[in-house]
Amino acid sequence: MSNKMATDGGYIWQRPWFSSVLALGILFISGIRLVGICTQQNGVATAAIAQKASLIMPVTAGLLWFNDNFTWLKLFGIILAIVAIVLTSLPPPQKNINSSSPSQGKTNITFNWKLPLLVLVVSGTSEVIFKYTQANYLQPNENAIFTTCIFAVAAIIGVVWFFYLKVKKQISLAWADVAGGILLGVPNYFSVYFFVRALQTTGFEASVFFPVLNIGVVLTAAAIAALVFKEHFYRQKIAGLILAVMAIALLLLGR
């Protein structure tokens, strides 16, 4: 038996999906960095909306490229999904306690529209590549190796970037950082693995799958916040959650 790094299809770099692995690994590590910068400069809400609104790209690709079925119910469901994401991601309205000081109530965040746009494009491009690869190249028994390769590429890029910054003396590393990276990496690995599995097994078109996935994440997070952390929802978020349920219903009826 040879020392091949893949199973029946030869070496990993000979697999038809290997170019997708390289692209997704680069986009994955770039996306993490961009979301962090966008959160620092534009706020958590803007970064969250940009990330989830990226569904626009795979939905458009599904309708124009993957020959998804078009219905008006589906279109209304997609629009409702985007509105629901915005409403549930925005922070609660702030009460004006004292306006005597011009600087009171303001933050140091300066909005940079290029960052959320980059987050949207990077996230959306990743989702389109995932769908294209799953539809054309990926076999059901290759999910684990496919996901592992993506994380390996991202890890290699991350390590190279770290040592570059280390040489430039712009960063230091503690064991707590390593442990934190591992703790974040494990759930991220399985989230990507099950994401690909869901693409293969649900039978949903891209124009249905991605809105339902994003709305499902929103509803799950809201349920955990309410049940575990006893969070009280403001009217804006309640409206967004209602629209989210309506969006899923329309998408499933219109598929």
C-alpha positions as CSV (number, residue, x, y, z in Angstrom):
1,M,0.0,0.0,0.0
2,S,1.4,3.4,-1.0
3,N,1.8,6.4,1.2
4,K,-1.0,8.3,-0.5
5,M,-2.6,11.1,1.4
6,A,-6.0,10.2,0.1
7,T,-8.0,7.1,-0.5
8,D,-9.2,5.7,-3.8
9,G,-8.9,8.9,-5.8
10,G,-5.1,9.3,-5.5
11,Y,-3.2,12.0,-3.8
12,I,-5.3,14.8,-2.2
13,W,-3.9,17.4,-4.5
14,Q,-5.2,15.3,-7.4
15,R,-8.8,15.4,-6.2
16,P,-11.1,17.5,-8.4
17,W,-12.1,19.5,-5.3
18,F,-8.6,20.4,-4.2
19,S,-8.6,23.9,-5.8
20,S,-11.8,24.5,-3.8
21,V,-10.0,23.5,-0.6
22,L,-7.3,26.0,-1.3
23,A,-9.8,28.8,-2.0
24,L,-11.9,27.9,1.0
25,G,-8.9,27.7,3.4
26,I,-7.8,31.2,2.3
27,L,-11.3,32.6,2.5
28,F,-11.9,31.0,5.9
29,I,-8.8,32.5,7.6
30,S,-9.4,35.8,5.8
31,G,-13.1,35.9,6.9
32,I,-12.2,35.4,10.5
33,R,-9.7,38.3,10.4
34,L,-12.2,40.5,8.5
35,V,-15.0,39.9,10.9
36,G,-12.7,40.8,13.8
37,I,-11.6,44.0,12.2
38,C,-15.2,44.9,11.1
39,T,-16.4,44.2,14.7
40,Q,-13.8,46.5,16.1
41,Q,-14.4,49.4,13.7
42,N,-18.1,49.1,12.8
43,G,-19.6,47.2,15.8
44,V,-20.9,43.7,16.4
45,A,-24.3,44.3,14.8
46,T,-22.8,45.4,11.5
47,A,-20.4,42.5,11.3
48,A,-23.2,40.0,12.1
49,I,-25.6,41.5,9.5
50,A,-22.9,41.5,6.9
51,Q,-22.0,37.8,7.6
52,K,-25.6,36.6,7.5
53,A,-26.7,38.8,4.6
54,S,-24.1,37.0,2.5
55,L,-26.8,34.5,1.7
56,I,-27.6,36.9,-1.1
57,M,-24.7,35.5,-3.1
58,P,-25.5,31.8,-3.0
59,V,-29.2,32.5,-3.4
60,T,-28.4,34.5,-6.6
61,A,-26.0,31.8,-7.8
62,G,-28.6,29.2,-7.1
63,L,-31.2,30.9,-9.2
64,L,-28.9,32.0,-12.1
65,W,-26.2,29.3,-12.0
66,F,-27.5,26.1,-10.4
67,N,-30.9,26.4,-12.1
68,D,-33.0,26.6,-8.9
69,N,-36.7,26.7,-9.3
70,F,-38.0,30.3,-9.1
71,T,-41.3,31.1,-7.4
72,W,-42.8,34.3,-6.0
73,L,-43.2,32.6,-2.6
74,K,-39.5,31.8,-2.5
75,L,-38.6,35.4,-3.5
76,F,-40.8,36.8,-0.7
77,G,-39.3,34.3,1.7
78,I,-35.8,35.4,0.8
79,I,-36.7,39.1,1.2
80,L,-38.3,38.4,4.6
81,A,-35.2,36.4,5.6
82,I,-32.9,39.3,5.0
83,V,-35.2,41.7,6.8
84,A,-35.5,39.3,9.7
85,I,-31.7,39.0,9.9
86,V,-31.3,42.8,10.0
87,L,-34.0,43.2,12.7
88,T,-32.6,40.5,15.0
89,S,-29.0,41.6,14.6
90,L,-29.4,45.3,15.3
91,P,-28.9,46.3,19.0
92,P,-31.9,47.5,21.0
93,P,-32.7,51.2,20.6
94,Q,-30.9,53.3,23.2
95,K,-32.9,55.6,25.5
96,N,-31.8,59.2,25.7
97,I,-30.9,59.5,29.4
98,N,-29.1,62.9,29.3
99,S,-28.3,64.8,26.2
100,S,-26.6,67.7,28.0
101,S,-23.1,66.6,26.9
102,P,-22.4,66.4,23.2
103,S,-20.2,63.4,23.6
104,Q,-22.5,61.4,25.9
105,G,-24.0,58.3,24.4
106,K,-21.5,58.3,21.5
107,T,-19.0,55.6,20.8
108,N,-15.6,55.6,19.2
109,I,-16.7,53.4,16.3
110,T,-16.2,55.1,12.9
111,F,-18.2,53.4,10.2
112,N,-16.2,52.0,7.3
113,W,-18.6,50.7,4.6
114,K,-15.8,48.7,2.9
115,L,-15.3,46.3,5.8
116,P,-18.9,44.9,5.9
117,L,-18.9,44.7,2.2
118,L,-15.7,42.7,2.2
119,V,-17.2,40.4,5.0
120,L,-20.3,39.9,2.9
121,V,-18.3,39.1,-0.3
122,V,-15.9,36.7,1.4
123,S,-18.7,34.9,3.3
124,G,-20.9,34.7,0.2
125,T,-18.1,33.6,-2.1
126,S,-17.3,30.8,0.4
127,E,-20.9,29.6,0.4
128,V,-21.0,29.6,-3.4
129,I,-17.8,27.6,-3.6
130,F,-19.1,25.1,-1.0
131,K,-22.3,24.6,-3.0
132,Y,-20.5,24.3,-6.4
133,T,-18.0,21.8,-5.0
134,Q,-20.7,19.8,-3.3
135,A,-22.8,19.7,-6.5
136,N,-20.0,18.9,-8.9
137,Y,-17.1,17.1,-7.2
138,L,-17.6,16.0,-3.7
139,Q,-18.6,12.5,-2.9
140,P,-20.6,11.6,0.3
141,N,-17.7,9.7,1.8
142,E,-15.2,12.6,1.3
143,N,-16.8,15.1,3.8
144,A,-14.3,14.5,6.6
145,I,-11.2,14.7,4.4
146,F,-12.6,17.7,2.6
147,T,-13.3,19.6,5.8
148,T,-9.9,18.5,7.3
149,C,-8.1,19.8,4.2
150,I,-9.8,23.2,4.5
151,F,-8.8,23.6,8.1
152,A,-5.3,22.4,7.3
153,V,-4.9,25.1,4.6
154,A,-6.3,27.7,7.0
155,A,-4.0,26.6,9.8
156,I,-0.9,26.7,7.6
157,I,-1.8,30.2,6.5
158,G,-2.5,31.2,10.1
159,V,0.8,29.8,11.3
160,V,2.8,31.5,8.5
161,W,1.0,34.8,9.3
162,F,1.7,34.4,13.0
163,F,5.4,33.9,12.5
164,Y,5.5,36.9,10.1
165,L,4.0,39.1,12.8
166,K,6.3,37.5,15.4
167,V,9.3,38.4,13.4
168,K,8.0,41.9,13.0
169,K,7.4,41.9,16.8
170,Q,3.8,42.9,16.4
171,I,2.4,39.9,18.3
172,S,3.1,37.6,21.3
173,L,1.7,34.2,22.0
174,A,0.6,32.6,25.3
175,W,-0.6,29.1,26.0
176,A,-4.0,30.5,26.8
177,D,-4.1,31.7,23.2
178,V,-3.3,28.2,21.8
179,A,-5.9,26.6,24.1
180,G,-8.5,29.2,23.0
181,G,-7.7,28.6,19.3
182,I,-8.2,24.8,19.8
183,L,-11.5,25.3,21.7
184,L,-12.7,27.5,18.8
185,G,-11.4,25.3,16.1
186,V,-13.1,22.1,17.2
187,P,-16.7,23.4,17.0
188,N,-15.8,25.3,13.8
189,Y,-14.6,22.1,12.3
190,F,-17.8,20.2,13.1
191,S,-19.9,23.1,12.0
192,V,-18.3,23.0,8.5
193,Y,-18.5,19.2,8.4
194,F,-22.2,19.2,9.2
195,F,-22.8,22.1,6.9
196,V,-21.5,20.1,4.0
197,R,-23.5,17.1,5.1
198,A,-26.6,19.2,5.2
199,L,-25.9,20.4,1.6
200,Q,-25.7,16.8,0.5
201,T,-28.6,15.3,2.4
202,T,-31.4,17.8,2.7
203,G,-32.2,18.0,-1.0
204,F,-32.9,21.8,-0.7
205,E,-31.9,24.0,-3.5
206,A,-29.3,26.7,-2.7
207,S,-31.9,29.4,-2.9
208,V,-33.8,27.7,-0.1
209,F,-30.9,26.0,1.9
210,F,-28.9,29.2,2.7
211,P,-31.8,31.4,3.9
212,V,-33.3,28.5,6.0
213,L,-29.8,27.8,7.4
214,N,-29.2,31.5,8.4
215,I,-32.7,31.9,9.8
216,G,-32.4,28.6,11.7
217,V,-29.2,29.9,13.3
218,V,-31.0,33.1,14.3
219,L,-33.9,31.3,15.8
220,T,-31.7,28.8,17.7
221,A,-29.6,31.6,19.1
222,A,-32.7,33.4,20.2
223,A,-34.1,30.3,21.9
224,I,-30.9,29.7,23.8
225,A,-30.8,33.3,24.8
226,A,-34.3,33.2,26.1
227,L,-34.2,29.7,27.8
228,V,-30.6,29.7,29.2
229,F,-29.7,33.3,29.7
230,K,-33.3,34.6,30.4
231,E,-32.9,37.3,27.8
232,H,-35.9,39.7,27.4
233,F,-36.5,40.5,23.7
234,Y,-37.3,44.1,22.6
235,R,-40.1,44.7,20.1
236,Q,-37.7,45.1,17.1
237,K,-36.2,41.6,17.8
238,I,-39.6,40.0,18.3
239,A,-40.7,41.4,15.0
240,G,-37.6,40.0,13.4
241,L,-38.2,36.5,14.9
242,I,-41.8,36.5,13.7
243,L,-40.6,37.4,10.2
244,A,-38.0,34.7,10.4
245,V,-40.6,32.0,11.0
246,M,-42.7,33.4,8.2
247,A,-39.7,33.4,5.9
248,I,-39.0,29.7,6.6
249,A,-42.6,28.9,5.9
250,L,-42.6,30.8,2.6
251,L,-39.3,29.2,1.5
252,L,-40.5,25.7,2.2
253,L,-43.9,26.3,0.6
254,G,-42.3,27.9,-2.5
255,R,-39.5,25.4,-3.1
